[in-house]
Amino acid sequence: MKKITQMICVLLTVASMSAQQEKGIMGYNNWLNNWTEFKPNKVEYGEANQILAGNISVNTKLLKRNIYVLQGNVYVTNNAVLTIEPGTLIIGDFETKGTLVVTKGAQLVADGLETDPIVFTSNRSQKKAGDWGGIVLLGDAPINKFGNVGSYNLDLDPTLTTYGGDNVNGNSGVLRFVRIEFAGKKVKGAADTFNGLTIAGVGPKTILENVMVSYSGGDSFAFFGGDVNATKLVSYKSINDDYKFTQGVQCRLFNSLAVRSSYLSSNKDGSRCMEVKSFEKKSETDFTKKQTLVVATNITMLNDSDNIKADIQAGLVKEAIYVAETASLEMKRSVVSGFNPAVLLDSKTEINEVNLKKIKIEEMYFNLCNGNIFTEYNTNNEDLESWYGNPVFFNVMAQSDNKETFIDIFNPKKPDFRLQLGKITASSGK
């Protein structure tokens, strides 16, 4: 390990200006304003006057003037396009566990506006995580399973839930200025749950921008293979992962947020801000194909606890990021605040030059973390901490209260999770 460190110190030259880049979510204005909702259980949404059920096999448009209830499993099939007007409200039915599935070849065009977002929520008076299914977007872009095809079964129709293919320019539609609340139902008789938004085999022409998933009973965003760009995603107090990547997905995630709670988010295995894996089952994986690569830039991940140190001691807080064997993560200019530790590498990942080149962690701001970068089940992580603590990577470690670290995260109506300017200046000077 020391030889590797010495070699990289000799080979790497990093311009000092790179350390002066803004860290975490960024923007001249707070881009969370107007379209997000951090207290969705307090909102009165109104009663549905239209029913969505069965299969949608022809081009269909949902109108803002109506309120729709999503009953049971609703499939967009036959290469149809489901278009949703800005400001439209779709309510997932609790009794039938409403779920919207956009099948391979079909498209969902949910193109809202900052001042008029499209909202998917629960129809219960007392809304809770897992009230309804969620949105499942299935595409025909490559995945790394044998046969280049997967199936998102759970309790869905297996003939309508295949994904993956050879379309490197796949387009499953648009999700922009969309909120998904209280989704992630538990599958009857199984340990699995749905996710707020499942993105499987989706191609790069799909637009994913300004999408908020809050209080999901499963993962907020789950990426199964495909090749996607995503920006300004928000995961708020998910029970499981905020962002899950697997099955060889090639994802570029930019300017996005994950907020966890010590008391709402599960502290069990598989509940993290970011989980980066190449496969679910090794026996089904074709290792001649691309393995998972996530390029994440300007991400903010935080635990909003009032007493993070006490919650860590109580065992309520885990790592923010988990990177499994054969997967690659390139993370830059991001903020990780209040975790135990910040990053955890799979115990099967051998710490050598080849693997460390696949896990690039640079220009980071680690705050209030009980350790920064560890290997799973390893009590001695000095080499790893020393490696990523090398000045050439411009990673900064701090122990500041959340109120001092972020602009205004406890504002109930318009929270601001951008890093305070003083913190940016301090970090750029180190």
C-alpha positions in Angstrom: 0.0 0.0 0.0 2.8 2.4 0.8 4.4 1.7 -2.6 1.1 2.5 -4.3 0.8 5.8 -2.3 4.4 6.8 -3.2 3.8 6.0 -6.9 0.6 8.0 -7.1 2.2 10.9 -5.3 4.9 11.0 -8.0 2.6 10.5 -10.9 -0.3 12.7 -10.0 -0.2 16.5 -10.3 -3.4 18.3 -9.5 -3.9 22.0 -10.2 -4.7 23.9 -7.0 -7.7 25.5 -8.7 -9.5 22.1 -8.7 -9.8 22.3 -4.9 -11.7 25.6 -5.3 -14.7 24.1 -7.0 -18.0 24.3 -5.2 -18.8 21.2 -3.2 -22.2 19.5 -2.8 -25.4 20.6 -4.4 -24.8 23.9 -6.2 -26.5 26.8 -7.9 -26.7 30.5 -7.8 -30.2 30.1 -6.3 -31.7 27.3 -4.2 -33.1 25.0 -6.9 -35.2 23.1 -4.4 -37.6 26.1 -4.2 -41.1 25.9 -5.7 -41.4 22.3 -6.8 -40.3 20.2 -3.8 -42.3 19.4 -0.6 -40.6 18.3 2.6 -43.8 17.8 4.6 -46.0 15.9 2.1 -48.1 14.4 4.9 -49.4 17.9 5.8 -50.7 18.6 2.3 -54.4 18.3 1.4 -54.4 16.9 -2.1 -58.1 16.4 -2.9 -60.2 13.5 -4.0 -59.7 11.6 -7.3 -62.3 11.9 -10.0 -60.7 9.6 -12.6 -59.5 5.9 -12.3 -56.3 4.6 -13.9 -56.4 0.8 -14.1 -55.4 -2.1 -16.4 -53.3 -1.6 -19.5 -52.7 1.6 -21.4 -52.0 0.4 -24.9 -52.6 3.6 -26.9 -51.1 7.1 -26.6 -52.8 8.7 -23.6 -52.7 12.1 -21.9 -53.5 12.8 -18.3 -54.9 16.3 -17.7 -54.2 18.7 -14.8 -57.9 19.4 -14.4 -58.5 15.8 -13.2 -57.2 13.9 -10.2 -56.4 10.3 -11.0 -56.3 7.3 -8.7 -53.8 4.6 -9.7 -55.6 1.2 -9.0 -53.6 -2.0 -8.9 -50.8 -2.6 -11.4 -51.2 -0.3 -14.4 -49.1 -1.1 -17.4 -48.2 1.2 -20.3 -47.8 -1.3 -23.2 -47.6 -1.7 -27.0 -45.0 1.1 -27.4 -47.6 3.6 -26.2 -46.7 7.0 -24.8 -48.3 8.1 -21.5 -48.1 11.9 -21.3 -48.9 13.8 -18.1 -49.6 17.5 -18.0 -47.7 19.8 -15.6 -49.6 20.1 -12.3 -51.4 16.8 -12.6 -52.0 14.8 -9.4 -51.9 11.0 -9.5 -52.8 9.2 -6.2 -51.6 5.7 -5.6 -54.3 3.5 -4.1 -53.5 1.9 -0.8 -55.9 -0.9 -0.9 -54.9 -2.2 -4.3 -51.2 -1.1 -3.9 -51.3 1.0 -7.1 -48.2 0.7 -9.3 -47.3 2.3 -12.7 -45.2 0.2 -15.0 -43.9 1.6 -18.2 -43.0 -1.5 -20.2 -40.1 -1.9 -22.6 -40.6 0.2 -25.8 -43.3 2.4 -24.2 -42.6 5.9 -22.8 -43.6 8.0 -19.9 -43.6 11.8 -20.6 -44.1 13.4 -17.2 -42.7 16.9 -17.9 -43.8 19.2 -15.1 -42.8 22.8 -14.4 -40.9 24.3 -11.5 -44.0 26.2 -10.5 -46.4 23.3 -11.4 -44.8 19.9 -10.7 -46.4 16.5 -11.3 -47.2 14.7 -8.1 -47.6 11.0 -7.3 -48.7 10.4 -3.7 -50.8 8.3 -1.4 -54.6 8.3 -0.9 -54.4 7.5 2.8 -55.4 10.2 5.3 -52.4 9.2 7.4 -49.8 8.8 4.8 -46.8 6.4 5.4 -43.9 5.0 3.5 -44.9 2.0 1.4 -48.6 3.1 0.9 -48.5 2.3 -2.8 -46.1 0.8 -5.3 -44.2 3.4 -7.2 -43.1 4.0 -10.8 -41.3 1.3 -12.8 -39.5 2.4 -16.0 -38.3 -0.5 -18.2 -36.1 0.1 -21.2 -34.2 -1.7 -23.9 -30.6 -0.5 -23.1 -27.8 -3.0 -22.3 -27.5 -4.7 -18.9 -24.8 -7.1 -17.7 -27.0 -10.2 -17.2 -26.6 -13.2 -19.4 -28.8 -12.8 -22.5 -28.9 -9.1 -21.9 -32.3 -9.3 -20.4 -33.7 -9.1 -16.9 -37.2 -9.3 -15.3 -38.6 -7.0 -12.6 -41.1 -9.5 -11.2 -42.1 -8.9 -7.6 -45.9 -9.3 -7.8 -46.1 -8.0 -11.4 -47.0 -9.8 -14.6 -43.8 -11.5 -15.7 -44.8 -11.2 -19.4 -44.7 -7.4 -19.1 -41.7 -6.7 -16.9 -38.7 -7.7 -19.0 -36.0 -5.1 -19.5 -32.6 -4.8 -21.2 -31.5 -5.1 -24.8 -29.0 -3.7 -27.4 -30.4 -0.2 -27.8 -27.5 2.1 -26.8 -29.6 5.1 -27.5 -32.7 4.0 -25.6 -35.4 6.5 -24.7 -38.0 5.8 -22.1 -39.4 9.3 -21.9 -39.1 12.3 -19.6 -39.4 12.7 -15.8 -38.9 16.4 -15.0 -40.2 18.3 -12.0 -41.9 15.3 -10.6 -42.6 14.3 -7.0 -43.1 10.7 -5.8 -44.3 10.4 -2.2 -45.0 7.4 0.2 -44.3 4.7 -2.5 -42.3 1.5 -2.0 -45.0 -1.1 -1.0 -43.9 -4.4 0.5 -44.4 -7.4 -1.7 -46.8 -9.8 -0.1 -45.1 -13.0 1.2 -41.6 -11.8 0.3 -38.9 -9.7 1.8 -38.8 -7.4 -1.3 -40.2 -3.9 -1.6 -41.0 -1.7 -4.5 -39.0 1.5 -5.0 -40.1 5.1 -5.5 -38.6 5.1 -9.0 -37.2 1.9 -10.6 -35.1 2.6 -13.7 -34.2 -0.7 -15.4 -32.4 -1.0 -18.7 -33.1 2.7 -19.5 -31.1 4.5 -22.2 -29.3 7.8 -22.3 -32.0 9.7 -24.3 -34.3 9.4 -21.3 -34.5 12.7 -19.4 -34.3 12.5 -15.6 -34.2 15.9 -14.0 -35.7 17.5 -10.9 -37.3 14.4 -9.5 -38.0 14.1 -5.7 -38.8 10.8 -4.0 -39.8 11.2 -0.4 -40.6 8.6 2.3 -40.1 5.6 0.1 -40.7 2.2 1.8 -37.9 0.7 -0.5 -35.2 2.5 -2.3 -35.9 6.0 -3.6 -34.1 5.6 -6.9 -33.0 2.1 -8.1 -31.0 1.7 -11.3 -30.8 -1.7 -12.9 -28.4 -1.6 -15.9 -28.8 0.8 -18.7 -27.0 4.0 -19.4 -28.5 7.1 -17.8 -27.9 10.8 -17.0 -29.6 12.2 -14.0 -29.5 15.7 -12.5 -31.2 17.4 -9.5 -32.6 14.3 -8.0 -33.7 14.4 -4.4 -34.1 11.5 -2.0 -35.8 12.4 1.3 -35.9 10.0 4.2 -36.1 6.8 2.4 -36.4 3.6 4.4 -33.8 1.8 2.2 -31.2 3.1 -0.2 -31.5 6.6 -1.6 -29.6 5.6 -4.7 -29.0 2.0 -5.7 -27.0 1.1 -8.8 -26.5 -2.5 -10.1 -26.5 -4.8 -13.1 -23.8 -2.8 -15.0 -25.6 0.6 -15.1 -23.5 3.4 -16.5 -24.8 6.4 -14.6 -23.7 10.0 -14.5 -25.4 11.7 -11.5 -25.0 15.4 -11.0 -26.1 18.0 -8.4 -28.3 15.7 -6.4 -29.3 15.3 -2.7 -29.9 12.5 -0.2 -31.3 13.3 3.3 -31.5 10.5 5.8 -33.0 10.2 9.2 -31.6 8.2 12.1 -35.1 7.3 13.1 -36.9 6.8 9.8 -34.2 5.3 7.6 -33.5 1.6 8.3 -30.1 0.9 9.9 -30.1 -2.7 8.5 -27.8 -3.9 5.7 -28.8 -2.5 2.4 -29.9 0.9 3.6 -27.5 3.6 2.6 -27.4 6.9 0.7 -25.6 5.2 -2.2 -25.1 1.5 -2.9 -22.9 0.7 -5.9 -22.9 -2.9 -7.1 -22.3 -4.7 -10.3 -24.7 -7.5 -9.7 -27.4 -9.0 -7.5 -26.5 -12.6 -8.3 -23.0 -13.4 -9.5 -24.2 -16.5 -11.3 -26.4 -14.5 -13.6 -23.8 -11.9 -14.5 -21.8 -11.7 -17.7 -18.4 -10.3 -16.7 -17.5 -9.7 -20.4 -20.0 -6.8 -20.4 -19.6 -3.5 -18.7 -19.8 -3.6 -14.9 -21.4 -0.8 -12.9 -19.9 2.6 -13.2 -21.2 5.6 -11.3 -19.8 9.1 -11.9 -21.3 11.3 -9.2 -20.5 15.0 -9.0 -21.7 17.7 -6.6 -23.8 15.3 -4.5 -24.9 16.2 -0.9 -25.5 13.3 1.5 -26.4 14.1 5.1 -28.1 12.7 8.2 -30.3 15.5 9.5 -30.1 14.3 13.1 -29.8 16.9 15.9 -27.2 14.8 17.6 -25.3 12.7 15.1 -22.6 11.5 17.5 -25.2 10.1 19.9 -27.0 8.4 17.1 -23.8 6.8 15.9 -23.1 5.6 19.4 -26.6 4.1 19.6 -26.0 2.2 16.4 -28.6 4.1 14.4 -26.3 5.4 11.7 -24.3 3.4 9.1 -22.1 4.3 6.1 -23.3 6.7 3.5 -21.7 5.0 0.5 -21.1 1.3 -0.1 -19.0 0.1 -3.1 -19.1 -3.6 -3.9 -16.6 -5.8 -5.7 -16.0 -5.1 -9.4 -18.1 -1.9 -9.3 -16.6 1.5 -10.0 -17.3 4.8 -8.5 -15.9 8.2 -9.4 -17.1 10.8 -6.9 -16.0 14.4 -6.9 -16.9 17.7 -5.2 -19.4 16.1 -2.9 -20.4 16.5 0.7 -20.9 13.6 3.2 -22.1 14.7 6.6 -23.0 12.5 9.7 -22.2 8.9 8.8 -20.4 5.9 10.2 -18.1 5.8 8.2 -18.5 8.0 5.1 -17.5 5.2 2.6 -17.4 1.5 3.0 -15.7 -0.8 0.5 -16.7 -4.4 0.1 -14.5 -6.9 2.0 -14.0 -8.8 -1.3 -12.3 -5.7 -2.9 -8.6 -6.2 -2.6 -6.9 -2.9 -1.8 -4.4 -2.6 -4.7 -3.6 -0.1 -7.4 -6.0 -1.6 -9.9 -9.0 -1.4 -7.6 -8.1 2.0 -6.2 -8.1 3.4 -9.7 -11.7 2.2 -10.0 -12.8 4.0 -6.8 -11.9 7.7 -7.2 -12.9 9.9 -4.4 -11.6 13.5 -4.8 -12.3 17.0 -3.7 -14.7 15.8 -1.0 -16.0 17.5 2.1 -16.4 14.8 4.8 -18.1 16.2 7.9 -19.1 14.6 11.3 -18.2 11.1 10.0 -16.9 8.4 12.3 -14.2 7.5 9.9 -14.0 8.4 6.2 -13.1 5.4 4.0 -13.0 1.9 5.5 -13.0 -1.7 4.2 -15.9 -3.8 5.5 -15.1 -5.9 8.6 -11.6 -4.3 8.9 -10.6 -2.7 12.1 -7.4 -1.2 10.7 -8.1 1.2 7.9 -5.0 3.4 8.3 -3.7 2.7 4.8 -7.0 3.4 3.2 -7.5 6.6 5.2 -4.0 7.7 4.4 -4.5 7.0 0.7 -7.6 9.1 0.3 -6.3 11.6 2.8 -3.3 12.4 0.5 -3.3 16.1 -0.4 -3.3 15.3 -4.1 -7.0 14.3 -3.8 -8.1 17.5 -2.0 -10.4 15.6 0.4 -11.3 17.7 3.5 -12.4 16.4 6.8 -14.3 18.5 9.4 -16.4 18.2 12.5 -19.0 20.9 12.2 -22.6 21.0 13.4 -25.1 20.7 10.5 -26.5 24.2 11.3 -23.0 25.6 10.7 -22.3 23.4 7.7 -25.4 24.0 5.5 -27.2 27.3 4.7 -30.6 26.5 6.2 -31.5 22.8 6.4 -34.1 23.2 9.2 -36.2 25.7 7.4 -39.6 23.8 7.3 -40.8 25.3 4.0 -37.7 26.1 2.0 -34.7 24.2 3.4 -31.4 25.0 1.7 -28.9 22.2 1.7 -26.1 24.0 -0.1 -22.8 24.2 1.8 -22.3 27.5 3.5 -19.9 29.8 1.7 -17.5 29.9 4.6 -17.2 26.2 4.5 -16.4 26.3 0.7 -13.8 28.9 1.3 -12.3 27.0 4.2 -12.1 23.8 2.2 -10.6 25.4 -0.8 -7.8 26.8 1.2 -6.7 23.4 2.4 
